[in-house]
Amino acid sequence: MSTPKRERQRLNRMQRIAADEAAAKKYRTNRRIKRIGIGAVVVGAAIAVVGYLQRGDSEPATAPEPAAEDVATDDPATDATNDPAPDPADPAPDAADGPVPDIADPAPDATDDPVPDPASVEPDSGPATGCPAADGSSPRTIDFDGPQPMCIDPEAGYVAVFDTSEGEMRFELTASDTPLTVNNFVTLARWGYYDGTLLFRTDPSIDIIQGGSPHTDSASDPGPGYTIPDEPAFEEDPETGRLTGPYRYQPGQLVMARSAGRDSASAQFFLTTGPDTALLDTQGTYVVFGRTDDAGLEVAQSIIALHEPGGSLGGGPSRDVTVHSVTIEETPAGG
């Protein structure tokens, strides 16, 4: 029987979900408007060119001015060598896939509108729409036009099963505590986003293994084409200006990687393997959304034991460690 406290927790979760869905819908609408505007400009330019050519020889022809050359920029968002080594590889923002939704825009008041039914959310246009098949049979997709719709039941149980070249790891996901983060990971996994990718980074100085980059198998991967909200919204240290969060890190956790700014996580993740991961406690902004058992931790520790130093982020395994697949096991609420 549900208690008033549990009902309040459930209502808070659904309000967060509603706000995220509203932001995602607004983001998709803005992208469509921009596409329509670009199309109108292209059509207008074509009409102008045709009109000019039809004037024949009435005016002297002039050579078009040469286009300016692209200027190379040293952008730290795309240069992994500028990332500080101790951080879990802060993935580059998804500028290559379009603008990040305007996080300065306040979320709608959840009391003004009813909480939407996840099944009724309008699917996005693009390479994939709606929710993938729960059995993982949907075509593999790694690029999206916007954030994932809400495809999970936060009251249900979810286990992410990592089938890797070094063994199997099973992570029980915290859907009731971090529904937005778990929904994003579960949905990407069901689209096959993580299948055939590498665990490309190991860093014994903070006891982490990093992966989740299907385009490049590196920390500079452009990501799925969007970012997700911080969960919860993090505070800013008034003295340093850095974000601070509530998370504390122990061996055996499944954690989201992120950039330094707000709402900057997307798809990359890391696994914690030892006590030195607690060095990240001073930041606390990497969302913990799963935990493995002793057998899974043993596999993770065998992977970090393959560490070979090198590169700006500490190094990687001495041989390729492949995530063959990430499958999701779901237990219905009350089951």
C-alpha positions in Angstrom: 0.0 0.0 0.0 1.5 3.4 -1.0 2.3 5.9 1.7 1.9 9.8 1.4 5.8 10.0 1.1 5.9 7.5 -1.7 3.1 9.3 -3.5 5.0 12.6 -3.2 8.1 11.0 -4.5 6.1 9.6 -7.4 4.5 13.0 -8.2 7.9 14.7 -8.1 9.3 12.1 -10.5 6.4 12.6 -12.9 6.8 16.3 -12.8 10.5 16.1 -13.7 9.5 13.7 -16.5 6.9 16.2 -17.8 9.3 19.1 -17.7 11.9 17.0 -19.7 9.3 16.0 -22.3 8.2 19.6 -22.7 11.8 20.8 -23.2 12.4 18.0 -25.7 9.2 18.9 -27.7 10.2 22.6 -27.8 13.6 21.6 -29.0 12.2 19.5 -31.8 9.8 22.3 -32.8 12.6 24.8 -32.9 14.7 22.5 -35.2 11.7 22.1 -37.6 11.2 25.9 -37.7 14.9 26.4 -38.5 14.8 23.7 -41.2 11.8 25.4 -42.9 13.6 28.8 -42.7 16.7 27.4 -44.3 14.6 25.8 -47.1 12.9 29.2 -47.8 16.3 30.9 -48.1 17.5 28.3 -50.5 14.4 28.6 -52.7 14.7 32.4 -52.7 18.3 32.3 -53.7 17.5 29.9 -56.6 14.8 32.2 -57.9 17.2 35.2 -57.7 19.9 33.3 -59.7 17.4 32.3 -62.4 16.2 35.9 -62.7 19.7 37.2 -63.0 20.6 34.7 -65.8 17.4 35.6 -67.7 18.7 39.2 -68.1 21.1 37.9 -70.8 23.8 40.3 -71.9 22.1 43.5 -70.8 24.7 43.9 -68.0 28.4 43.0 -68.0 29.2 39.7 -66.3 31.2 39.9 -63.1 33.1 37.1 -61.5 31.8 36.1 -58.0 34.0 36.9 -55.1 36.0 34.0 -53.8 34.5 32.3 -50.7 36.4 32.9 -47.5 38.5 29.8 -46.4 37.4 27.9 -43.4 39.3 29.1 -40.4 40.6 26.3 -38.1 39.8 26.9 -34.5 41.4 25.5 -31.4 38.1 24.8 -29.7 38.5 23.0 -26.3 35.1 21.4 -26.8 36.4 19.3 -29.6 40.0 19.0 -28.5 40.3 16.2 -26.0 43.9 17.2 -25.2 42.5 20.2 -23.4 40.4 18.2 -20.9 42.0 17.8 -17.5 43.3 14.3 -16.9 41.6 13.7 -13.6 38.0 14.2 -14.9 36.1 11.2 -16.4 36.7 12.4 -19.9 34.1 15.1 -20.1 32.6 14.3 -23.5 32.5 17.1 -26.0 29.2 18.9 -26.4 27.0 17.8 -29.3 27.6 20.9 -31.4 28.1 18.7 -34.5 24.6 17.4 -34.2 22.8 20.8 -33.7 22.2 23.2 -30.9 21.7 22.1 -27.4 18.2 23.0 -26.1 18.0 26.4 -24.4 18.6 25.4 -20.8 18.1 29.0 -19.7 14.4 28.8 -20.7 12.4 28.0 -17.6 10.6 24.6 -17.6 6.8 24.9 -17.8 4.9 24.9 -14.5 3.8 21.3 -14.0 0.7 22.4 -12.2 -0.6 24.3 -15.3 -1.0 21.2 -17.5 -1.7 17.5 -16.7 1.2 15.1 -16.6 1.4 13.6 -20.1 1.0 10.0 -20.8 4.5 8.8 -22.1 2.7 6.8 -24.8 1.0 9.9 -26.1 4.2 12.0 -26.6 4.6 13.1 -30.2 7.5 11.1 -31.8 10.4 13.1 -33.3 11.2 13.1 -37.0 14.6 11.8 -38.1 16.5 8.6 -38.2 14.5 7.1 -35.4 11.1 7.9 -33.9 9.2 6.9 -30.7 10.4 4.2 -28.5 12.5 1.2 -29.7 11.2 -2.4 -29.3 11.8 -3.6 -25.7 13.3 -6.8 -27.0 16.1 -4.9 -28.8 14.9 -5.9 -32.3 14.7 -2.3 -33.6 17.3 -1.3 -36.3 20.5 0.0 -34.7 20.5 3.8 -34.5 23.2 6.1 -33.2 22.0 9.5 -34.4 18.9 11.3 -33.2 17.2 14.7 -33.8 16.5 15.2 -30.1 16.2 13.7 -26.6 14.6 10.3 -26.2 10.9 10.2 -25.3 9.9 8.6 -22.0 10.0 4.9 -22.7 10.4 3.4 -19.3 8.1 3.0 -16.3 10.1 4.5 -13.3 8.3 2.1 -11.0 9.6 -0.9 -12.9 12.9 -2.7 -12.4 15.7 -2.6 -15.0 19.0 -4.5 -15.3 21.6 -3.6 -18.0 23.5 -6.6 -19.1 26.9 -5.8 -20.6 28.2 -8.6 -22.8 31.9 -7.8 -23.2 35.0 -9.5 -24.6 36.2 -9.8 -21.1 33.0 -11.2 -19.5 29.5 -10.2 -18.5 28.6 -7.4 -16.1 25.0 -6.9 -14.8 24.0 -3.5 -13.5 20.8 -2.9 -11.6 19.5 0.5 -12.6 18.1 3.1 -10.3 14.9 4.0 -12.3 12.9 5.3 -9.4 15.7 7.7 -8.2 17.1 8.8 -11.6 14.3 8.2 -14.1 15.5 10.6 -16.8 19.0 9.2 -16.8 17.9 5.6 -16.8 15.3 6.3 -19.5 18.0 7.7 -21.7 20.4 4.8 -21.2 17.8 2.1 -21.5 16.3 3.6 -24.7 19.8 4.1 -26.3 20.6 0.5 -25.4 17.4 -0.8 -27.0 18.3 1.1 -30.2 21.7 -0.8 -30.1 23.6 2.4 -29.5 26.3 0.7 -27.4 26.6 -2.5 -29.4 30.1 -3.2 -30.8 31.7 -0.2 -29.1 35.0 -0.1 -27.1 35.7 0.5 -23.5 38.3 2.9 -24.7 39.7 4.5 -21.5 41.1 3.2 -18.3 42.4 5.4 -15.5 43.7 3.7 -12.4 44.4 7.2 -10.8 40.6 7.5 -10.3 39.7 3.8 -10.8 37.4 4.3 -13.8 36.7 2.6 -17.2 35.0 4.7 -19.8 32.9 3.9 -22.9 29.8 4.7 -24.9 31.2 6.3 -28.1 29.9 4.6 -31.2 31.1 7.2 -33.7 34.8 7.5 -32.7 35.4 5.2 -29.7 37.0 8.1 -27.9 36.0 10.8 -25.5 35.6 13.4 -28.3 32.6 11.4 -29.8 29.9 13.8 -31.0 27.3 11.8 -29.1 23.7 10.9 -30.0 22.7 14.5 -31.0 21.4 15.9 -27.8 22.1 16.3 -24.0 20.0 15.4 -21.0 19.1 17.4 -17.9 21.2 17.1 -14.7 19.5 14.9 -12.2 19.1 16.7 -9.8 19.8 20.2 -10.9 23.3 20.9 -9.5 24.4 23.9 -7.3 27.2 26.3 -8.2 30.0 26.9 -5.8 30.0 30.7 -5.3 33.8 30.7 -4.7 35.0 28.6 -7.7 32.0 28.8 -10.0 32.1 25.1 -10.4 29.0 22.9 -10.2 28.7 20.6 -7.2 26.4 17.6 -6.8 25.4 15.1 -4.2 26.9 11.9 -5.7 29.5 9.9 -3.9 31.5 7.1 -5.7 32.3 3.5 -4.7 33.5 0.5 -6.7 30.9 -1.2 -8.9 28.9 1.8 -10.1 27.6 2.7 -13.5 27.9 6.5 -13.9 27.3 9.1 -16.6 30.2 11.1 -18.0 29.7 14.8 -18.7 31.3 18.1 -19.6 31.8 20.9 -17.2 28.6 22.8 -18.0 25.1 22.2 -16.8 23.0 19.6 -18.5 25.9 18.3 -20.5 25.6 14.5 -20.2 24.4 12.5 -23.2 25.5 8.9 -23.7 29.1 8.3 -22.5 29.4 6.4 -19.2 32.1 5.1 -16.9 32.4 2.2 -14.5 34.0 2.6 -11.1 36.4 -0.2 -10.1 38.2 0.8 -6.9 38.5 3.1 -3.9 40.3 5.9 -5.7 37.1 6.7 -7.5 36.1 8.5 -4.3 38.5 11.3 -5.4 35.5 12.4 -7.6 33.4 13.1 -4.5 34.5 16.7 -4.4 32.6 17.2 -7.7 29.7 14.9 -7.2 28.1 15.8 -10.5 28.5 12.5 -12.3 25.1 10.9 -12.0 25.2 7.4 -10.5 22.4 5.3 -12.1 23.4 1.7 -11.6 25.3 -0.8 -9.6 26.8 -4.3 -10.3 27.4 -7.3 -8.1 30.6 -8.9 -7.0 30.9 -10.9 -10.2 30.5 -7.9 -12.4 33.0 -5.9 -10.3 35.5 -8.7 -10.8 35.1 -8.4 -14.6 35.5 -4.6 -14.4 38.6 -4.9 -12.3 40.1 -7.4 -14.8 39.6 -4.8 -17.5 41.3 -2.0 -15.6 44.1 -4.4 -14.9 44.8 -4.2 -18.7 45.6 -0.5 -18.4 48.4 0.9 -20.5 49.4 4.5 -19.9 49.2 7.1 -22.7 47.3 10.0 -24.1 45.8 13.0 -22.4 43.2 11.1 -20.5 45.4 8.6 -18.8 45.5 5.6 -21.2 43.4 2.6 -22.1 43.4 -1.2 -22.2 46.4 -2.9 -23.7 44.0 -4.8 -26.1 40.6 -3.9 -27.4 37.8 -4.5 -24.9 34.6 -4.7 -26.9 31.0 -4.2 -25.6 29.3 -6.8 -27.9 25.9 -5.6 -26.6 24.0 -4.0 -23.8 20.6 -5.7 -23.3 17.9 -4.6 -20.9 16.0 -6.9 -18.6 12.8 -5.4 -17.3 10.6 -6.4 -14.3 7.2 -4.8 -14.4 6.2 -2.7 -11.4 4.8 -4.9 -8.7 6.3 -7.9 -10.3 
